[in-house]
Amino acid sequence: MKKNPFSLHVDMDDFLPATDAEKEYMVQMRPSTTFFKDGMKRLLRNKVATVSMIVIILITLSAIIIPAFWPYSYDTMLGVQPGRPVDPSYNNLAPFQYGKTELKRIAAGETIFPHIFGTDDGGRDYFIRVVYGTRISLTVGFFASLIVLVIGITMGSLAGYCGGRVDMFIMRVVDIIYSLPDTLMIILFASVMKETLGPIIENSILNKLGSNMISLFIVFALLYWVSMARQIRGQILSLKEQEYVLAARSTGAKAGWIIRKHLIPNCISVIIISTALQIPSAIFTESFLSFLGLGVNAPMPSLGSLASDALNGITSYPYRLVIPAIAISLVVLSLNLFGDGLRDAFDPKLKN
């Protein structure tokens, strides 16, 4: 029957359950997600960043796992045996060559693991020294970035939230550190601390790390936190005026609780990006300090110290300089590209 448009009767057809097609048309919503999951989805869509992340993971796992089963040690001189004179045939071996004793054992039918990158002038397997040097460089980079992260967040949060004289004092310290020549101050600090820390840590647990390694961490703690602190301060200056911060203050929340629970979690994108880009900078700084002789203590290798040692025989054994140089370049390039991918994925301003 034709419905009267002026009728006051209720149309019962309007109360029929909606079909699946109607529900799908009416409900146009994205599935619920978190900030981290959403950022990781965008990161994995970036092919360059994904490949860089895979390269970093493979290099890190190789530096951790390979020394556990490799038959040679980074500090073992193969030509030195107790009660026998030093065998010079193990020094400066080319890749996949063997010493005289090893050749005799091979002739007798014994299987000898090859020296993939040869040996150095001390008769030490060069491949395991490169792997171990990569481990040292990655360890210094990650721990130095962690130190910078803690100090930068602390100082930046205090400056941004407290304001006034506290902000002025911290920012003037930041300006002073920015005005200092980085390379000169790093070399000066590393040289002075190398001499002063030696007697202090001689009989302590820190002696295993060595004075040079500890001085590196102190240099990063003194000089490299300023960029992180300035970025965190800028974020907190804008976030502390939000309504949820005012609501927390009105309930009697203390400043430390507000910073930990509200402000720092809302700065997580800046923290992730800055930390990721700080790691390659720390690795490069450690490499050039080791190249200058201010890095790790011998016989512990680093990529920078390996490149420095290779200068003595660069005309005869150029591959000894090329190999650690390629390792440094690959690690730093991968970390930089991965950091750029993190910035594109986690920065809300670049979301679209």
Disulfide bonds with the S-S distance in Angstrom:
none
